Amino acid sequence: MSKEEGRKKQIINLSFSLESNASLWNIVFKGFDEEVVLLSRFEAEEPEAVDILKRFGAMVVERYRDWTVESLDSGIVIKKRLPTNDLSVIRSWTELMHSIHEEMLNLAKGVIK
């Protein structure tokens, strides 16, 4: 097997970030008293995978009223406001998004061959 074959491209890419009007200084020294939004970005190159992500985004909008979903050409961004001074939410959110990512990959593998 060549190195290229060993490095298969992932069907759906997941990244995390924080969005805030506060400066990093405020967040570090004042804590999460500032308004902060957790973001999970799901992106794909295959049209079928992008379609799966957008259908998933529609399900999120229906089921979770406190989450915001933005549709991108390459996938979706899911946003959730962080409760004041509750750092445990970051770990829970990350674990949930990784779990969802794995579910999406399994779903996409069945659709994309």
KADA-V501581 format. One record per backbone hydrogen bond with DSSP energy under -0.5 kcal/mol. CO is the residue of the C=O (numbers start at 1). NH is the residue of the N-H. E is the energy in kcal/mol with one decimal. If there is no record, write none. Layout:
# KADA-V501581
co=CO nh=NH e=E
co=CO nh=NH e=E
This chain:
# KADA-V501581
co=2 nh=6 e=-1.8
co=3 nh=7 e=-1.4
co=6 nh=8 e=-0.7
co=11 nh=45 e=-0.5
co=13 nh=43 e=-2.6
co=15 nh=41 e=-3.1
co=17 nh=39 e=-2.9
co=19 nh=37 e=-2.6
co=23 nh=27 e=-2.1
co=24 nh=28 e=-2.9
co=25 nh=29 e=-2.7
co=26 nh=30 e=-2.6
co=27 nh=31 e=-1.0
co=31 nh=33 e=-0.8
co=31 nh=34 e=-0.8
co=32 nh=85 e=-0.8
co=35 nh=21 e=-0.7
co=35 nh=22 e=-0.5
co=36 nh=82 e=-2.9
co=37 nh=19 e=-2.3
co=38 nh=80 e=-2.0
co=39 nh=17 e=-1.8
co=40 nh=42 e=-0.6
co=40 nh=78 e=-2.9
co=41 nh=15 e=-1.8
co=41 nh=43 e=-0.6
co=42 nh=76 e=-2.3
co=43 nh=13 e=-3.4
co=46 nh=50 e=-2.2
co=47 nh=51 e=-2.2
co=48 nh=52 e=-2.0
co=49 nh=53 e=-2.4
co=50 nh=54 e=-2.3
co=51 nh=55 e=-2.3
co=52 nh=56 e=-2.4
co=53 nh=57 e=-2.5
co=54 nh=58 e=-1.8
co=55 nh=59 e=-1.7
co=56 nh=60 e=-2.3
co=57 nh=61 e=-2.2
co=58 nh=62 e=-1.6
co=59 nh=63 e=-2.3
co=60 nh=64 e=-3.0
co=63 nh=65 e=-0.6
co=64 nh=67 e=-1.3
co=66 nh=81 e=-0.6
co=68 nh=79 e=-3.2
co=70 nh=77 e=-2.4
co=72 nh=75 e=-0.7
co=74 nh=44 e=-2.6
co=75 nh=72 e=-3.1
co=76 nh=42 e=-2.7
co=77 nh=70 e=-2.9
co=78 nh=40 e=-2.3
co=79 nh=68 e=-2.5
co=80 nh=38 e=-3.3
co=81 nh=83 e=-0.5
co=83 nh=86 e=-1.5
co=85 nh=87 e=-0.5
co=86 nh=89 e=-1.3
co=87 nh=90 e=-1.0
co=87 nh=91 e=-0.9
co=88 nh=92 e=-2.2
co=89 nh=93 e=-3.1
co=90 nh=94 e=-2.5
co=91 nh=95 e=-2.6
co=92 nh=96 e=-2.6
co=93 nh=97 e=-2.7
co=94 nh=98 e=-2.4
co=95 nh=99 e=-2.2
co=96 nh=100 e=-2.6
co=97 nh=101 e=-2.5
co=98 nh=102 e=-2.3
co=99 nh=103 e=-2.1
co=100 nh=104 e=-2.7
co=101 nh=105 e=-2.6
co=102 nh=106 e=-2.2
co=103 nh=107 e=-2.3
co=104 nh=108 e=-3.4
co=105 nh=109 e=-2.6
co=106 nh=110 e=-1.1
co=107 nh=111 e=-0.9
co=108 nh=111 e=-0.5
co=108 nh=112 e=-3.7
co=111 nh=113 e=-0.5
